[in-house]
Structures are given as C-alpha cells and as structure tokens.
Amino acid sequence: MSEPDTLGRLLRRTIAVVTASRAEYGLCRPILHAIREAPDFELRLMVCGMHLSQRYGYTVRRIEQDGFRIHDRIETLIASEDSPEAIGKSMGAGISAFARAFGEARPDILMLLGDRYDMLAAGLAALPFTMPIAHIHGGELTEGAIDDAIRHSLTKMSHMHFVSTERHRDRVVQMGEQPKRVIVCGAPGLDAIRTTKPTPREDLERRIGLRLEPAPLLVTFHPTTLETADVLQQCRALSAALAGVRRTIVATYPNADTMAHTVIDEIEGFAAAHANARIVKDLGTADYFGMMALSAAMVGNSSSGIIEAPSFRLPVVNIGNRQRGRLRAANVIDCECEPTAIAAAIARAMSVEFRQGLAGLKNPYGDGHAAERVVAGLRSVAFDRELVEKRFFDLPDVHRLLQTAMVAV
C-alpha cells in the first residue's frame, strides 16, 4: 500500500451502523451504500436480532448477497420465546454483546435507525464509551407500541438527528435537542424506492405460487406491544375480515416483538385453511416493492403503509392503534381492530373511486434523496468533545408558556 493510501485510510472516520430486522435494513440500505462509497468514511456494519434467526428467515444472507461486509454479528434474540421476560433478556444480551464489540474496536460514530429494542441496546452500550450517536427517524409517534418510548429515548441519547419531516424536526427540538444538530433528510426508505426496480408480476407469481391477477392484498400485521393481552383477539379479527376476500392474499412475517409467535401461528393457520393465501417470511426489497406496485391494497399496521406506500399511491388499511400519531397521507384508511370495520375499510380501499382519488398523491416523507443528506450531515461536524457534550435547548418563551399553563389549571 502506498503512503498516500495509508494516510487516507488513517484519516477515514468509521461509521458503525446497526441493522436488526429485514424492514429496517431495507430502509437504511441506501445510506449503507452512500457511506461505503464515501472516500472519507469506513463502514462498519453490525448485524443482530431477527437477521440471525432461522425462524424469521435468516435475512443476514440477503445482506451478504447485497455485497456488504459484515463486521460484527451480535447475537441478541432469544429465538424460542416472545414473552416480555424474553424481550427484556434479549435487550440485556444485546447491551453486553455491543459493549464487547465497542471495547474491541470503537467506531467514530454509531448510527441507529428507528425504534427497535435492539437499537436501544446498542445505544445504551455506547453511552459509557462517550461515543457520538446519530439517530434516524426521530420525532415520530407510534402511540400504540413500546417503540414510541424507545424512539424518544434514543433521541435523548443521540448527538445528531436525521429526521424525515419538518414536523418531526420540531418535535426533536422540543425535546431539548440543539436545532443545528437536527437535519431534515426525508425518509431513507424513499431512496430505495427511487433506486430499486420492482420485481415484475410474473416473477412474483413464480415465487409465491399463486396468480396475482386480479390485484392481490398485501398483509403485514405486527403485535401491538402496548396491548399484548389483546393480540390473539386482534389477529382473529383480521383473519375473520380476510376470510371474505376473494382474491390472492400475500402476508409477511411480523417483527420479533412480544407475542410475535401468536401472530405467526394465526397467519400460518389462516394460510393453511385458505387456498388463496400465502405467507412469506422475507420478500426482500425488490419483491416487496413489486408487491406494493401491483397490489389492490395493503392491510395491517406496518409503518411501510404509512411511509413508503404513498409513493406507490397504494391504498392502505391501517388497523388499530400501533401507528397512532404518525403523519399520514390520503392513501391511509384508519379503522378499529374489529372484523366488520376491517372488512368495510378493505372494501373502501379497493374501490375504484378511492384509488382514483389518489392520483397525484405526494409522499409527505421526502423526495428519495435522504442518503446524500445524511452523508453531507456527517461530513459537516467534527466527532469531538463538543458534539458529545450535549446541552439542553430551551424553546423560546418556554417558561412563560409553562407559567400560563399553570395559571390556566
């Protein structure tokens, strides 16, 4: 290696990025590409959680197929259990494993996307190392899930914030974060839509084993983690509504959350009893976008129905409270988790009138150029003591507003 090459490598800053699930990997993949291609950055990819679980499709293979070098495999998931105790143990195992990894090789900055407990474990492990953290997708709300608390906790742990909209920027600043450290970049999942060619219908039909004409329903239902006692009832309500659908139904696996096995058992039982239904553990980015492009509607409670689906002008039936509070476009129909309400929402979503009303729909989550803004933001700061020593930012007139509120009470 020549002397200039050696010096260039020494001057490169290491960006550690954690990925724990197929869904969040699809969102951060454009950022991974951008960091890997940047001459002044060194990508350190840390893979954990669902990626390393056979039950959830062992999706680490997809990362390898995409050509990314995996630096760390962090075993966190207790695969045979999905109880609150098991999730807590997984978080503890994650903290310990990430701490060991950081002790062996400390990155210059740690990048975390979203609101999964795996991300919280990585953030907590980074704290004693006084390591700068960059967080993506802060300021959003999912009031029906524990993810909401995790997301806001990560905001307070983090030193740089890449948010999807101006509204989310305002929330992060409202939480006391310095405005100059909060960058509106858009949702990185839209970058993937812009740069990925969706899989054609014929290829999807061969993979799924069913005809996709007329247009199918795409179903993704996750446990509502603040309502774990109701998960089985909610799954049965969805199954009852889907039983009346006379077209192909393609369902994906849920996240590895509390009560996830209950959801898996229910959707697998539904597919076994209905010849028009198929379950896929992991569609992958191109196949998933292909399904979104050709589906009549999306049904469930996934954030992809809120964030990515508007780009396809895809009608979405959003069930229950899991995504309550999220900014949504006109393609989303909210309904209660009750069979009649779900069935009525599906009928409305599949109507010609509703689909025609989505013509010209603009996605409120950005323009598909988030990754370049993230890289530019990382370049704009020094990873130094000033970045790590956070100062609380008080909103203007906050004391006056509080006093007014107290008087009103």
Secondary structure per residue as TSV (DSSP state, phi and psi in degrees):
chain	resnum	aa	ss	phi	psi
A	1	M	-	360.0	133.4
A	2	S	-	-73.2	162.4
A	3	E	H	-60.7	-43.9
A	4	P	H	-61.3	-37.9
A	5	D	H	-64.5	-41.5
A	6	T	H	-62.9	-44.5
A	7	L	H	-64.0	-41.9
A	8	G	H	-60.9	-41.0
A	9	R	H	-65.9	-38.3
A	10	L	H	-65.5	-31.6
A	11	L	H	-84.2	-12.9
A	12	R	-	-70.4	141.0
A	13	R	E	-98.3	135.9
A	14	T	E	-85.8	121.7
A	15	I	E	-106.9	109.0
A	16	A	E	-88.3	128.1
A	17	V	E	-121.8	130.2
A	18	V	E	-99.7	135.2
A	19	T	E	-132.0	134.8
A	20	A	-	-124.7	-16.2
A	21	S	S	-146.2	160.0
A	22	R	H	-62.1	-38.9
A	23	A	H	-66.9	-47.9
A	24	E	H	-72.1	-29.5
A	25	Y	H	-63.2	-41.5
A	26	G	H	-60.5	-32.9
A	27	L	H	-73.8	-41.3
A	28	C	H	-89.8	-7.1
A	29	R	H	-56.8	-42.4
A	30	P	H	-60.3	-34.5
A	31	I	H	-69.9	-38.9
A	32	L	H	-59.5	-43.9
A	33	H	H	-60.6	-46.3
A	34	A	H	-64.0	-40.2
A	35	I	H	-67.8	-43.1
A	36	R	H	-62.1	-35.8
A	37	E	H	-83.2	-12.8
A	38	A	-	-73.2	127.7
A	39	P	T	-68.8	-19.8
A	40	D	T	-101.4	6.7
A	41	F	E	-124.1	151.7
A	42	E	E	-120.5	119.8
A	43	L	E	-82.7	129.0
A	44	R	E	-118.7	107.7
A	45	L	E	-94.7	124.0
A	46	M	E	-113.3	117.7
A	47	V	E	-110.7	134.4
A	48	C	E	-150.5	-171.4
A	49	G	G	60.8	-134.4
A	50	M	G	-59.5	-29.2
A	51	H	G	-56.6	-30.5
A	52	L	G	-100.4	11.4
A	53	S	-	-105.7	126.1
A	54	Q	T	-63.3	-35.4
A	55	R	T	-63.1	-32.9
A	56	Y	T	-98.9	18.6
A	57	G	T	99.0	0.5
A	58	Y	-	45.0	57.7
A	59	T	T	-73.5	-0.6
A	60	V	H	-59.4	-27.9
A	61	R	H	-63.6	-34.1
A	62	R	H	-67.3	-37.6
A	63	I	H	-63.1	-43.1
A	64	E	H	-64.6	-39.8
A	65	Q	H	-63.9	-29.4
A	66	D	T	-76.6	-4.3
A	67	G	T	89.4	11.3
A	68	F	-	-86.0	138.4
A	69	R	-	-81.0	128.0
A	70	I	E	-96.2	116.1
A	71	H	E	-85.3	-36.2
A	72	D	E	-136.8	132.7
A	73	R	E	-110.7	111.1
A	74	I	E	-104.9	107.9
A	75	E	-	-77.7	116.2
A	76	T	-	-127.8	-34.9
A	77	L	-	-78.4	128.9
A	78	I	-	-87.0	94.1
A	79	A	T	-64.5	-29.2
A	80	S	T	-86.1	-3.6
A	81	E	-	-133.2	153.9
A	82	D	-	-139.9	25.9
A	83	S	S	-77.3	163.4
A	84	P	H	-55.4	-37.7
A	85	E	H	-63.6	-41.4
A	86	A	H	-66.2	-39.2
A	87	I	H	-64.6	-42.4
A	88	G	H	-61.0	-41.3
A	89	K	H	-65.6	-37.7
A	90	S	H	-62.1	-40.6
A	91	M	H	-62.8	-43.6
A	92	G	H	-63.0	-43.7
A	93	A	H	-62.8	-36.8
A	94	G	H	-65.3	-44.0
A	95	I	H	-58.7	-46.5
A	96	S	H	-63.4	-44.4
A	97	A	H	-69.5	-40.8
A	98	F	H	-66.1	-38.5
A	99	A	H	-60.7	-41.6
A	100	R	H	-61.7	-43.4
A	101	A	H	-64.2	-41.9
A	102	F	H	-68.5	-32.5
A	103	G	H	-67.0	-33.3
A	104	E	H	-76.3	-37.1
A	105	A	S	-155.0	106.6
A	106	R	-	-85.0	119.9
A	107	P	-	-74.2	164.7
A	108	D	S	-74.3	-31.3
A	109	I	E	-154.3	147.0
A	110	L	E	-108.5	128.6
A	111	M	E	-110.9	127.2
A	112	L	E	-126.2	136.3
A	113	L	E	-113.5	128.3
A	114	G	S	89.1	-137.1
A	115	D	-	-149.5	23.7
A	116	R	-	-82.7	153.8
A	117	Y	H	-65.5	-25.2
A	118	D	H	-62.5	-39.5
A	119	M	H	-67.0	-38.6
A	120	L	H	-62.2	-40.9
A	121	A	H	-60.8	-43.1
A	122	A	H	-65.0	-41.6
A	123	G	H	-63.9	-42.4
A	124	L	H	-65.1	-39.5
A	125	A	H	-64.6	-31.1
A	126	A	H	-75.4	-23.7
A	127	L	G	-55.4	-49.2
A	128	P	G	-65.7	-18.5
A	129	F	G	-85.0	1.0
A	130	T	T	45.7	48.0
A	131	M	-	-94.2	129.3
A	132	P	-	-61.0	140.5
A	133	I	E	-122.4	133.2
A	134	A	E	-108.8	128.1
A	135	H	E	-115.7	136.6
A	136	I	E	-113.1	137.5
A	137	H	S	77.3	30.6
A	138	G	T	-76.2	167.7
A	139	G	T	80.8	-0.4
A	140	E	-	-92.5	168.5
A	141	L	-	-126.0	135.1
A	142	T	-	-139.8	82.3
A	143	E	T	-71.2	-10.7
A	144	G	T	-95.6	7.6
A	145	A	S	-137.0	154.4
A	146	I	T	-65.2	-16.0
A	147	D	H	-55.3	-31.5
A	148	D	H	-59.3	-47.6
A	149	A	H	-66.8	-37.5
A	150	I	H	-65.1	-44.4
A	151	R	H	-59.6	-46.6
A	152	H	H	-69.0	-33.2
A	153	S	H	-63.8	-42.9
A	154	L	H	-64.0	-34.0
A	155	T	H	-58.5	-45.3
A	156	K	H	-72.5	-22.5
A	157	M	H	-81.2	-21.1
A	158	S	-	-91.3	160.3
A	159	H	S	-115.1	-18.7
A	160	M	E	-132.2	145.7
A	161	H	E	-132.9	124.7
A	162	F	E	-113.2	106.4
A	163	V	E	-109.2	161.9
A	164	S	S	-88.3	-26.5
A	165	T	S	-143.9	167.1
A	166	E	H	-62.4	-37.4
A	167	R	H	-60.8	-41.6
A	168	H	H	-71.4	-32.3
A	169	R	H	-60.5	-44.9
A	170	D	H	-60.9	-38.1
A	171	R	H	-66.9	-41.6
A	172	V	H	-63.8	-42.0
A	173	V	H	-64.3	-39.0
A	174	Q	H	-60.3	-27.0
A	175	M	T	-82.3	6.0
A	176	G	T	97.6	8.5
A	177	E	-	-83.8	144.4
A	178	Q	-	-64.3	126.8
A	179	P	G	-54.7	-34.7
A	180	K	G	-69.0	-14.7
A	181	R	G	-96.9	3.4
A	182	V	E	-112.8	115.4
A	183	I	E	-115.2	125.6
A	184	V	E	-82.3	112.1
A	185	C	-	-114.9	-14.0
A	186	G	-	88.8	171.9
A	187	A	-	-82.7	124.1
A	188	P	T	-63.7	-21.1
A	189	G	H	-60.6	-26.4
A	190	L	H	-73.8	-25.0
A	191	D	H	-62.3	-42.7
A	192	A	H	-63.1	-39.1
A	193	I	H	-62.7	-42.4
A	194	R	H	-66.6	-31.8
A	195	T	H	-106.8	-3.0
A	196	T	-	-109.0	132.9
A	197	K	-	-85.4	116.9
A	198	P	-	-62.0	143.9
A	199	T	-	-64.1	133.1
A	200	P	-	-65.2	158.2
A	201	R	H	-54.7	-45.7
A	202	E	H	-60.2	-41.0
A	203	D	H	-68.1	-38.0
A	204	L	H	-66.4	-39.2
A	205	E	H	-62.4	-39.9
A	206	R	H	-64.8	-39.0
A	207	R	H	-71.3	-44.1
A	208	I	H	-80.7	-30.3
A	209	G	S	87.1	16.6
A	210	L	S	-140.3	154.1
A	211	R	-	-70.1	142.9
A	212	L	-	-111.3	26.9
A	213	E	-	-128.6	128.8
A	214	P	S	-62.3	170.2
A	215	A	-	-53.7	134.1
A	216	P	-	-81.9	175.9
A	217	L	E	-101.1	137.2
A	218	L	E	-105.1	123.1
A	219	V	E	-120.5	126.2
A	220	T	E	-137.6	114.9
A	221	F	-	-127.2	122.9
A	222	H	-	-106.8	155.7
A	223	P	-	-61.7	138.0
A	224	T	-	-87.1	102.3
A	225	T	T	-75.0	-4.9
A	226	L	T	-97.2	3.7
A	227	E	-	-135.5	44.4
A	228	T	G	-62.5	-29.3
A	229	A	G	-67.2	-18.9
A	230	D	G	-103.6	2.7
A	231	V	H	-61.4	-45.2
A	232	L	H	-61.9	-44.3
A	233	Q	H	-61.5	-40.7
A	234	Q	H	-64.6	-42.6
A	235	C	H	-61.7	-41.1
A	236	R	H	-68.6	-33.0
A	237	A	H	-64.6	-42.8
A	238	L	H	-64.3	-44.4
A	239	S	H	-60.4	-41.1
A	240	A	H	-62.6	-39.2
A	241	A	H	-70.0	-40.9
A	242	L	H	-69.9	-24.6
A	243	A	T	-60.8	-24.1
A	244	G	T	-89.2	1.2
A	245	V	-	-85.2	126.1
A	246	R	-	-104.3	51.8
A	247	R	S	-155.5	171.6
A	248	T	-	-63.1	138.5
A	249	I	E	-120.3	123.0
A	250	V	E	-114.7	117.4
A	251	A	E	-113.2	143.7
A	252	T	E	-107.9	161.6
A	253	Y	-	-68.1	152.3
A	254	P	-	-80.3	173.8
A	255	N	-	-68.3	161.6
A	256	A	S	-82.3	70.0
A	257	D	-	-109.1	176.0
A	258	T	T	-54.5	128.7
A	259	M	T	74.4	15.6
A	260	A	H	-62.1	-36.4
A	261	H	H	-64.5	-29.9
A	262	T	H	-64.0	-43.5
A	263	V	H	-64.2	-44.7
A	264	I	H	-61.0	-46.7
A	265	D	H	-60.5	-39.7
A	266	E	H	-68.9	-46.1
A	267	I	H	-71.1	-32.6
A	268	E	H	-68.9	-37.9
A	269	G	H	-64.7	-39.2
A	270	F	H	-63.5	-45.1
A	271	A	H	-64.1	-37.7
A	272	A	H	-65.2	-29.0
A	273	A	H	-94.6	-7.4
A	274	H	-	-131.6	114.6
A	275	A	T	-66.0	-17.4
A	276	N	T	-90.8	7.9
A	277	A	E	-118.5	143.7
A	278	R	E	-135.6	146.8
A	279	I	E	-112.2	133.0
A	280	V	E	-125.8	125.4
A	281	K	S	-67.0	-44.0
A	282	D	-	-147.1	110.0
A	283	L	-	-77.3	-30.2
A	284	G	-	81.2	162.2
A	285	T	H	-62.3	-52.2
A	286	A	H	-64.4	-42.1
A	287	D	H	-68.3	-38.2
A	288	Y	H	-65.3	-43.9
A	289	F	H	-66.3	-34.2
A	290	G	H	-61.9	-41.7
A	291	M	H	-65.8	-41.1
A	292	M	H	-64.6	-35.5
A	293	A	H	-69.5	-30.8
A	294	L	H	-109.0	-6.9
A	295	S	-	-73.3	151.8
A	296	A	S	-73.3	-34.5
A	297	A	E	-166.1	160.9
A	298	M	E	-111.9	138.3
A	299	V	E	-130.0	134.7
A	300	G	E	147.3	-142.2
A	301	N	S	-145.9	34.0
A	302	S	-	-87.8	147.0
A	303	S	H	-65.1	-23.0
A	304	S	H	-64.9	-27.2
A	305	G	H	-69.7	-25.0
A	306	I	H	-89.4	-43.0
A	307	I	H	-93.5	-49.9
A	308	E	T	-89.5	-35.8
A	309	A	G	-57.3	-34.3
A	310	P	G	-58.0	-29.5
A	311	S	G	-66.3	-22.6
A	312	F	G	-99.1	1.1
A	313	R	T	51.4	42.5
A	314	L	-	-93.2	122.2
A	315	P	-	-61.7	139.5
A	316	V	E	-130.1	129.6
A	317	V	E	-98.5	109.0
A	318	N	E	-99.3	114.4
A	319	I	E	-97.6	130.3
A	320	G	T	74.2	-153.6
A	321	N	T	-101.9	-4.9
A	322	R	T	-58.2	-39.8
A	323	Q	T	-101.5	15.9
A	324	R	T	-60.8	130.4
A	325	G	T	103.7	-17.0
A	326	R	-	-73.1	144.0
A	327	L	-	-61.9	131.1
A	328	R	-	-135.5	151.7
A	329	A	-	-90.8	180.0
A	330	A	T	-73.2	-5.9
A	331	N	T	-78.4	-10.3
A	332	V	E	-95.6	127.6
A	333	I	E	-111.3	114.1
A	334	D	E	-86.3	141.6
A	335	C	E	-149.2	160.1
A	336	E	-	-72.2	156.5
A	337	C	S	-85.5	73.7
A	338	E	S	-144.4	137.0
A	339	P	H	-52.5	-46.1
A	340	T	H	-65.9	-41.6
A	341	A	H	-65.5	-40.9
A	342	I	H	-65.8	-45.4
A	343	A	H	-61.1	-41.3
A	344	A	H	-65.7	-39.6
A	345	A	H	-67.4	-38.5
A	346	I	H	-62.8	-44.7
A	347	A	H	-60.5	-41.3
A	348	R	H	-66.4	-43.7
A	349	A	H	-62.0	-34.0
A	350	M	T	-88.5	-0.8
A	351	S	S	-72.3	148.1
A	352	V	H	-61.0	-40.0
A	353	E	H	-62.3	-43.2
A	354	F	H	-66.7	-43.9
A	355	R	H	-63.2	-42.4
A	356	Q	H	-63.4	-30.2
A	357	G	T	-69.9	-10.5
A	358	L	T	-94.1	2.2
A	359	A	T	-59.0	131.5
A	360	G	T	78.0	8.7
A	361	L	-	-60.0	133.2
A	362	K	-	-105.7	133.0
A	363	N	-	-74.5	121.7
A	364	P	T	-73.9	-4.1
A	365	Y	T	-96.4	12.7
A	366	G	-	127.3	-169.2
A	367	D	-	-119.3	7.8
A	368	G	S	84.3	21.5
A	369	H	-	-127.6	36.5
A	370	A	H	-69.2	-40.4
A	371	A	H	-60.0	-42.5
A	372	E	H	-67.0	-31.0
A	373	R	H	-72.6	-34.5
A	374	V	H	-65.0	-47.3
A	375	V	H	-61.9	-42.6
A	376	A	H	-62.9	-39.1
A	377	G	H	-64.5	-41.7
A	378	L	H	-62.9	-36.7
A	379	R	H	-71.5	-20.9
A	380	S	T	-81.1	-8.1
A	381	V	S	-124.6	155.6
A	382	A	-	-92.0	131.8
A	383	F	-	-82.7	76.0
A	384	D	S	-129.5	-169.9
A	385	R	H	-63.7	-35.8
A	386	E	H	-61.9	-36.7
A	387	L	H	-68.6	-40.4
A	388	V	H	-75.8	-33.8
A	389	E	S	-81.4	87.3
A	390	K	-	-72.6	146.9
A	391	R	-	-123.0	137.9
A	392	F	-	-72.6	131.4
A	393	F	-	-98.8	113.1
A	394	D	-	-83.2	133.5
A	395	L	-	-66.0	147.6
A	396	P	T	-57.2	137.7
A	397	D	T	62.0	20.4
A	398	V	H	-63.5	-36.3
A	399	H	H	-67.7	-39.2
A	400	R	H	-63.7	-40.9
A	401	L	H	-64.5	-40.4
A	402	L	H	-65.7	-41.9
A	403	Q	H	-63.4	-40.5
A	404	T	H	-62.1	-41.2
A	405	A	H	-65.6	-38.8
A	406	M	H	-66.5	-39.6
A	407	V	H	-63.5	-41.0
A	408	A	H	-63.9	-36.0
A	409	V	-	-68.9	360.0
